[in-house]
Amino acid sequence: MPQKDTRSGLLYGAGAYTLWGLSPLYWHLLIAIPHWEITVHRVIWCAVSVGIIISFTGRLAEIIERLRNKKLLATLMLTGLLIAFNWGVMVWAAVSEQIVQAAFGYFINPLANIALGVLLLGERLSPLRWVAVALGAAAVLVQTIALGAFPYIALALGLSFSFYGYFRKIANIGGLDGVFVEAMLLLPVGFALVVYWQTSGQAMFLNKNPYTDILLVLCGPVTALPLILFSTAAKQVRLSTLGFLQYIGPTIGLFVAIYIFGEAFTLVHGLTFGCVWCALFLLAFDRERQLKPLPSEPQKS
């Protein structure tokens, strides 16, 4: 990671998370299309979009050569399934107007990352981090009891992206290259589903109107562009900066849900989001405290 942030890196990172935050507006345009069909088209056209970019970089042969590593190939198949699941849940949340819960899921994502670190890597937590995780768990419990419904969308988004991040971290491949391989591995299944839907008369693609067809094809660039911006930003800004920028997305998503789609934001939502925001503040404080250099000892005369 770079030692300091560049201005262009900050712009790329902010752009990526802004587009992710605004993405429910796009998925809502496809509200008449089954969410699973939208997700399959996201995979197909993302593979096409990223493949075109990769071909211009001249790295295609290098990527194919690296896939001789069976462990890497298996890991990318797993991460491909995880990110496709994440995309599908996000689309479902948008078309069913449950974006508040989706935003909640991405806010708890850092807490889910910590929990995975403890469970999978045996990491030890500082007292402040234990308090942060407890606040996140309390927020989920309060939503479940007070609203009478388990926040499955939030947890599905938060946990799937956490597992995705964990397995992508151990996969030795670049961000954009990895997304290309993931999409290409899922492409045969996606293509088979589209053919089946077309032949059985269930497909909306090419059977509704040209406007819908164009929107489904543009799912590729809409999915790929923030990934490209993020991959570029990751090379130009510090990991801690990316951790701060990631809250742009769910913050915008929350405003979109409340002020554009008119979703309810009740006192219970305020309480649970408040718990999570306090937890995130504790994480940021704990991180800064650990990074702060200890005062040097006075030199002896």
C-alpha positions in Angstrom: 0.0 0.0 0.0 1.2 3.6 -0.6 2.7 5.5 2.2 0.5 8.6 1.6 -2.6 9.4 -0.3 -2.7 11.0 -3.8 -5.4 13.5 -4.8 -6.4 11.4 -7.8 -6.5 8.3 -5.6 -8.9 10.0 -3.2 -11.1 11.1 -6.1 -11.1 7.6 -7.6 -12.0 6.1 -4.2 -14.7 8.7 -3.5 -16.1 8.1 -7.0 -16.3 4.4 -6.5 -18.1 4.5 -3.2 -20.4 7.3 -4.5 -21.4 5.2 -7.5 -22.1 2.2 -5.2 -24.2 4.4 -2.9 -26.2 5.7 -5.9 -26.6 2.2 -7.5 -30.1 1.5 -6.0 -31.4 4.3 -8.3 -30.3 2.3 -11.3 -31.5 -1.0 -10.1 -34.9 0.6 -9.3 -35.3 1.4 -13.0 -35.5 -2.4 -13.5 -38.1 -3.0 -10.9 -40.3 -4.8 -13.4 -37.6 -7.4 -14.0 -37.1 -10.4 -11.7 -34.1 -9.7 -9.5 -32.4 -13.0 -10.4 -32.5 -12.1 -14.1 -30.9 -8.7 -13.4 -28.2 -10.4 -11.4 -27.4 -12.9 -14.2 -27.1 -10.0 -16.6 -24.8 -8.2 -14.2 -22.5 -11.1 -14.3 -22.6 -11.6 -18.1 -22.2 -7.9 -19.1 -19.7 -7.3 -16.3 -17.5 -10.1 -17.7 -17.8 -8.5 -21.2 -17.0 -5.0 -20.0 -14.0 -6.0 -17.8 -12.8 -8.4 -20.5 -12.7 -5.5 -23.1 -10.6 -3.5 -20.6 -8.3 -6.4 -19.8 -7.7 -7.1 -23.5 -6.5 -3.5 -24.0 -4.0 -3.9 -21.2 -2.4 -6.9 -22.8 -2.5 -9.0 -19.6 -5.0 -11.6 -20.8 -2.4 -14.2 -21.5 -0.7 -13.5 -18.2 -4.0 -14.0 -16.3 -4.8 -17.2 -18.1 -1.3 -18.6 -17.3 -1.8 -17.8 -13.6 -5.0 -19.8 -13.6 -3.0 -23.0 -13.9 -2.8 -22.7 -10.2 -5.8 -24.9 -9.1 -5.9 -23.4 -5.6 -6.2 -19.9 -7.0 -8.9 -21.1 -9.5 -10.9 -22.7 -6.7 -10.7 -19.6 -4.6 -11.8 -17.3 -7.4 -14.8 -19.6 -8.1 -15.8 -19.3 -4.4 -15.3 -15.5 -4.4 -17.3 -15.3 -7.7 -20.2 -17.1 -6.1 -20.0 -14.8 -3.1 -19.9 -11.6 -5.0 -22.7 -12.8 -7.3 -24.8 -13.6 -4.3 -24.0 -10.1 -2.9 -25.0 -8.5 -6.1 -28.3 -10.4 -6.2 -29.2 -9.4 -2.6 -28.4 -5.8 -3.4 -30.6 -5.8 -6.5 -33.4 -7.5 -4.5 -33.1 -4.9 -1.7 -33.3 -2.0 -4.3 -36.3 -3.3 -6.3 -38.2 -4.3 -3.1 -37.4 -0.9 -1.5 -35.4 -2.2 1.5 -32.4 0.0 0.9 -32.3 1.2 4.6 -31.6 -2.4 5.6 -29.0 -2.7 2.8 -27.2 0.4 4.1 -27.3 -1.1 7.6 -25.6 -4.2 6.2 -22.7 -2.2 4.7 -22.3 -0.2 7.9 -21.9 -3.4 9.9 -19.5 -4.9 7.4 -16.3 -3.7 9.3 -17.7 -5.4 12.4 -18.4 -8.6 10.5 -14.8 -8.4 9.3 -13.5 -8.3 12.9 -15.8 -11.2 13.8 -14.3 -13.3 11.0 -10.8 -12.4 12.0 -11.5 -13.8 15.5 -13.3 -16.9 14.2 -11.1 -17.8 11.2 -7.7 -16.3 12.1 -7.7 -16.5 15.9 -7.1 -12.7 16.2 -7.2 -11.2 19.6 -9.3 -8.1 20.1 -8.6 -5.0 22.3 -11.3 -4.1 24.9 -12.6 -1.3 22.6 -13.0 -3.7 19.7 -15.0 -6.1 21.9 -17.3 -3.2 22.8 -17.7 -2.3 19.2 -18.6 -5.9 18.2 -21.0 -6.1 21.1 -22.7 -2.8 20.0 -23.1 -4.3 16.5 -24.6 -7.5 17.8 -27.0 -5.4 20.0 -28.1 -3.4 17.0 -29.0 -6.6 15.1 -30.8 -7.9 18.2 -32.8 -4.7 18.7 -33.9 -4.7 15.1 -35.0 -8.3 15.3 -37.0 -7.8 18.5 -38.4 -4.3 18.0 -39.3 -4.6 14.3 -40.4 -8.2 14.5 -38.2 -9.3 11.6 -34.7 -10.6 11.4 -32.5 -8.2 9.3 -31.5 -11.0 6.9 -30.8 -8.6 4.0 -28.4 -6.6 6.1 -26.6 -9.7 7.4 -26.6 -11.3 4.0 -24.9 -8.3 2.4 -22.5 -7.6 5.3 -21.4 -11.3 5.8 -21.1 -12.1 2.1 -18.9 -9.1 1.4 -16.8 -9.9 4.5 -16.3 -13.5 3.4 -15.6 -12.2 -0.1 -13.0 -9.8 1.2 -11.4 -12.5 3.3 -11.0 -15.0 0.5 -9.9 -12.3 -2.0 -7.2 -11.2 0.4 -5.7 -14.7 0.4 -6.0 -15.0 -3.4 -2.8 -13.6 -5.0 -4.4 -11.7 -7.8 -5.1 -8.0 -8.6 -8.5 -6.4 -8.0 -9.6 -6.0 -11.6 -8.0 -9.2 -12.8 -9.8 -11.1 -10.1 -13.2 -9.6 -10.9 -12.6 -10.6 -14.6 -11.8 -14.2 -13.7 -14.7 -14.4 -11.2 -17.2 -13.2 -13.9 -15.7 -15.4 -16.6 -16.0 -18.5 -14.3 -19.7 -17.7 -13.8 -20.3 -16.8 -17.4 -21.2 -20.3 -18.6 -23.9 -20.7 -15.9 -25.2 -17.2 -16.6 -25.3 -17.8 -20.4 -27.1 -21.2 -19.9 -29.7 -19.6 -17.7 -30.4 -16.8 -20.3 -30.7 -19.4 -23.0 -33.1 -21.5 -20.9 -35.2 -18.4 -20.0 -35.3 -17.4 -23.7 -36.4 -20.8 -25.0 -39.0 -21.3 -22.3 -40.5 -17.8 -22.8 -39.6 -16.6 -19.2 -37.0 -14.1 -20.2 -37.7 -10.4 -20.1 -34.5 -9.6 -22.1 -35.4 -9.1 -25.8 -39.0 -9.7 -25.0 -40.1 -6.6 -23.3 -38.9 -3.4 -24.9 -35.6 -1.9 -26.2 -35.3 0.4 -23.2 -35.3 -2.5 -20.8 -32.8 -4.4 -23.0 -30.4 -1.4 -23.0 -30.7 -1.1 -19.2 -29.8 -4.8 -18.8 -26.8 -4.5 -21.1 -25.6 -1.5 -19.2 -25.6 -3.5 -16.0 -22.1 -4.5 -17.0 -20.6 -1.0 -17.1 -22.6 0.1 -14.1 -21.1 -2.9 -12.2 -17.6 -2.6 -13.6 -17.0 1.1 -13.4 -16.9 1.5 -9.6 -14.8 -1.7 -9.4 -12.3 -0.1 -11.8 -12.2 3.1 -9.8 -11.8 1.2 -6.6 -8.9 -0.9 -8.0 -7.2 2.2 -9.1 -7.7 4.0 -5.8 -6.4 1.0 -3.9 -3.0 1.6 -5.5 -2.9 5.3 -4.6 -4.3 5.6 -1.1 -3.6 4.0 2.2 -5.7 1.1 3.6 -6.9 3.3 6.5 -8.1 5.9 4.0 -10.1 3.3 2.0 -11.6 2.2 5.3 -12.8 5.7 5.9 -14.1 6.2 2.3 -16.2 3.0 2.5 -18.8 4.7 4.6 -19.6 7.1 1.7 -21.6 4.3 0.0 -24.0 3.3 2.7 -24.4 6.9 3.8 -25.6 7.9 0.3 -27.7 4.8 0.1 -29.4 5.7 3.4 -30.3 9.2 2.0 -31.5 7.7 -1.2 -33.8 5.3 0.7 -35.3 7.9 3.0 -35.5 11.1 0.8 -36.0 9.6 -2.7 -37.8 6.3 -2.2 -39.6 7.4 1.0 -38.6 4.4 3.1 -39.4 4.6 6.8 -36.7 5.5 9.2 -38.1 4.9 12.6 -36.9 5.5 16.2 -35.8 1.8 16.2 -33.7 2.4 13.1 -32.2 5.5 14.7 -31.3 3.5 17.8 -29.7 0.6 15.8 -27.8 2.8 13.4 -26.7 4.9 16.4 -25.2 1.7 18.0 -23.4 0.8 14.8 -22.1 4.4 14.3 -20.8 4.4 17.9 -19.1 1.1 17.2 -17.4 2.4 14.1 -16.2 5.5 16.0 -14.7 3.2 18.6 -13.0 1.2 15.8 -11.5 4.4 14.3 -10.4 5.6 17.7 -8.8 2.3 18.6 -7.0 2.2 15.2 -5.6 5.7 15.6 -4.5 4.9 19.2 -2.6 1.8 18.0 -1.0 3.7 15.1 0.0 6.7 17.2 3.8 6.4 18.0 4.8 6.1 21.6 6.7 9.1 23.0 10.4 8.6 22.7 12.4 8.2 25.9 14.6 11.2 26.9 18.2 10.7 26.0 20.6 10.1 28.9 23.4 12.5 29.3 
